[in-house]
Amino acid sequence: MSYNSSRQIYADTLASIRKDGLYKDERIICSHQGGEVKVRFPAEAPEKNMINLCANNYLGLSSHSDILKAAHEGLDKRGYGMSSVRFICGTQDIHRELENKMSNFLGMEDTCLFASCFDANGALFEAILSAEDAIFSDRLVHASLIDGMRLCKAQRHIFEHQDLNDLEQKLKAAKCRMKLIITDGVFSMDGDMARLDEICRLAEKYDAMVAVDDSHATGFIGKTGRGTHEHFGVMNKVDIITTTFGKALGGATGGCVSARKEIVDLIKQRGRPYLFSNALMPAVVYASLKVIDVLSSSTARRDKLEELTKFWRNGLTDAGFDLKQGNTPIVPIMFYEAKLAQEFSRDLYNEGVFAVGFFYPVVPKGEARIRTQISAGLEKAQLERALEAFVKVGKKHRVLGVKKEEITARYS
Ligand SMILES: *Cc1c(COP(=O)(O)O)cnc(C)c1O
C-alpha cells in the first residue's frame, strides 16, 4: 500500500485517539528546566511563567550552576562527541571514572554506562539470561524493562503489583536454572516503593537474584540518597541496579547498570545497546561526576525534597483530593476520567501551575490522574501558591472530598 493509501488509516487512528481524549499535546518550554519555567501552550501562544510540578528534576540539579560549570569543563577538556561506541574508541578515562564513582555511590561492584536507562534495560536481560532461566517481574514495571524482557528467551512470570504472595507462589512453582526478580524501586505512575526487604527475603529463600530499576529513586530515596535498597536496609542484597542520569542526577541523558562484577563484564561483552550505540558525551560524564560529588558531600537537597513532599501531600489531602498513598516525591492525584484530568490540567495551566494529566495508555483505562512531582528546586511559597490553584480548580470541577464512583458516574 502506498503512502497515499496508508495515509487515511493513520489519519483515522489519530482522529480516534483525539476523540477518546487521549491525544497528547506538548507544552513548549522557553527557559531552563526548573521549579519555575516559561511555557507556551499552544505552541503559538505567548510565554507564561509557570510553577513546574511535572519534571523529574527531583534534586533541582538540571540547571544548577556547579553542574553547568562541570559540563562546560567537560566540553573544553574532552571535546563534544566521541564518534564511537565504547569498545572501539569511545572510552575515555572519565567514562571509567564515572563507572567507578557510580559503583561506589550505589554500593555495587561495577557499573556499565549507557546512552539511557531505556538502553540499559534493553541490554540487561538478553546479556545475562537464556531459555533455561526465568524472570519474575512486577506487573507495573517500566516500559523499558518490558521491552528488555521481550528481547530475551527466559521464561517470564508476571506477579501482581506489589503482591509478594503471588511472587512467592511463582518462585516456588518455577522450573528453571537461574531466577531473577525484577521490579522498579519506585513506581513512576503510582509513586509507591517496592518492598525490597521482603523481595530480598524471598530471593534468599528461593535462591533467586534481585534486580531493581531505581530511576525514580537514585539520589534521594534512603537516608543518604543511594536509593530504595538503602531505604530498606538491603544494600548488600540487591544484585543488579539499573538507573538513569536523566532524572534526579542532573536530568540530561544517560543510564547505567550497576551490579555484581561478572554481570557487568558480561553486559559489556554482549549487551546490544552497549555494543552498537554511541558512548556518552564527555560533557554529560563530567557533569554526572560533579552530581555524585555534590550528593556525596551533603544530604541537604534530598532532605529539603522530603520536607516539601510532606507539605504537598498533607496540603492536598487536607483539601480533600484523592491521592495515591505513598511517601515519595511522586504525588498522583486521581481523577479516573481522562477528559477530567485533561480539563483539570488545562485549568491549572490558566492559574500558572504546570501539571499534566496522565491517562491510557500511560496508565490503565479509568485510572486517569494528574501526577505531580516535587523538586528541591521548588520553594515552599511556590507550593503554597500551587495548592491555592488546585483548590480553586478542584471546586470548579467538584472533586474535593468526592469519591471515585461519583466521578465515573458523571461520565457514564
Ligand atoms: C525514566 C525511566 C527509564 C528511562 O530512563 P532514560 O534514561 O530516560 O531512558 C527507565 N526506567 C524507569 C523506571 C524510568 O522511570
The ligand as a MOL file (V3000), in Angstrom:
LIG
                    3D

  0  0  0     0  0            999 V3000
M  V30 BEGIN CTAB
M  V30 COUNTS 15 15 0 0 0
M  V30 BEGIN ATOM
M  V30 1 C 12.6570 7.1660 33.1370 0
M  V30 2 C 12.8280 5.7200 33.3450 0
M  V30 3 C 13.6070 4.9560 32.4820 0
M  V30 4 C 14.2250 5.5420 31.2370 0
M  V30 5 O 15.3220 6.3280 31.5610 0
M  V30 6 P 16.0390 7.1390 30.3770 0
M  V30 7 O 17.4270 7.2890 30.8740 0
M  V30 8 O 15.3030 8.3980 30.2190 0
M  V30 9 O 15.9650 6.2720 29.1640 0
M  V30 10 C 13.7780 3.6190 32.7590 0
M  V30 11 N 13.2010 3.0410 33.8320 0
M  V30 12 C 12.4330 3.7440 34.6810 0
M  V30 13 C 11.8180 3.0570 35.8630 0
M  V30 14 C 12.2140 5.0990 34.4510 0
M  V30 15 O 11.4260 5.7770 35.2810 0
M  V30 END ATOM
M  V30 BEGIN BOND
M  V30 1 1 1 2
M  V30 2 1 2 3
M  V30 3 2 2 14
M  V30 4 1 3 4
M  V30 5 2 3 10
M  V30 6 1 4 5
M  V30 7 1 5 6
M  V30 8 2 6 7
M  V30 9 1 6 8
M  V30 10 1 6 9
M  V30 11 1 10 11
M  V30 12 2 11 12
M  V30 13 1 12 13
M  V30 14 1 12 14
M  V30 15 1 14 15
M  V30 END BOND
M  V30 END CTAB
M  END
